[in-house]
Amino acid sequence: MTSQSDRAKTGIGARELLVLISAVMALVALGIDLLLPAFDDIRDAYDLAENSNQTGQLITVFFFGLAVAQFFYGPLADRFGRKPVLYIAIGIYIASAVASAVAPSFAWLLVARFVWGVGAAGARVVASAIIRDRFEGDAMAKAMSQIMAVFVLVPVFAPTLGAVIIAVLPWRALFWFCAIWAGGIALWSTRLRETLTPENVRPLSVSQSLRGYREVASTPITCGYTVATVFLQAVMTTYLSVSELVIGEIFDRPGQFPIIFGVVAAGFGIAAVINGRVVERLGIDTMVSIGFSITIPASALLVVVAVASDGHPPFWVFMPILAVLLATFMLLMPNLGTASMIPVGHIAGTASAFTGAVRMAIGAVLATIVTSMVTDSVIPFAVAVLLFCTCSAISVAIVRRRNGIVPRRHQATNETTANRIAVGKP
């Protein structure tokens, strides 16, 4: 798709479109990562124990709101268009960020964070739907990787920015910052034209929505790859929930947390750039295979290192392995997400909502269980990472076997997943 045709269809050039969608999706990350350095202040403000892992609930309830609301945003985006739904979602996002800033108790803060996730859900659904409106197949995977490369700048810099903000202002200023940022994104998005075409507008009704969700759930490739991403999401949510506790308490480096978190997040950006540059040449399936060929051994090594040191491994051994492992998720998540959307592009909003909701809801449940086990040892975390990564790889293997999908490097031709699906091959 050329920049000129992009501007005619969306009102902005291809580069600005990708940066804008990155900024919209970054609303989710900003609502999470900016808050992490303030966990100690939050414990003090609400009289929680010094090493309490209850602050991790601020992450998991956000993901629960993010998951549940997507079921509603999808049909709305397919009926009324992407932009109206985006504005409603950002309005909820801003209101709940303000409510979080004035929450009188930790319980009320959790409620506000749940609603905040509800607002962020709309931004995520609309962003994914717009990308599916404009791209497909390997081109969509490339676009998603480029978006993730920009998107990942948020977790790289957000903790440091959060630490700077709370160094000069009360910790509640973090919530006000998120509200102001969201308002800026809303103004910017007015430049974007509606991307939902008239022929893809779907009537809004309970039966129609259920029919759409049933179609998505009964599509083998979509369902199978979504299951695979559930386990990867569980790893990411767990990491976000326990990273401050692991780095600050178990490794006793609280002052270095923003820097360490940012360095690990930088690995995501590097991997996303690599994926974006080579996915069109190697294909989605090959990139997923490469990702798992790194993730599985790395997660196994993580367990060995954790168990051998009785849950307190050397920082310079454990964290580099974890950083490499998490970076490979940028070879997995964008590509699996793209592959899951290929057969259901005609209901992109509904499909994005369903797959995102399932992934984040179940991922948050699994992460909540693991987070509660992480107190003074990294063993529960390491074991969970290995288990979840293995389950994800098995899910992908089952999908490929049942649907005759073979990574391109093992094929006699350069036929892609998108082409095989398009021509109806099994």
Summary of the structure (lengths in Angstrom):
residues: 426
radius of gyration: 20.7
end to end distance: 28.6
largest distance: 63.7
contacts: 1582
relative contact order: 0.15
helix: 84%
strand: 0%
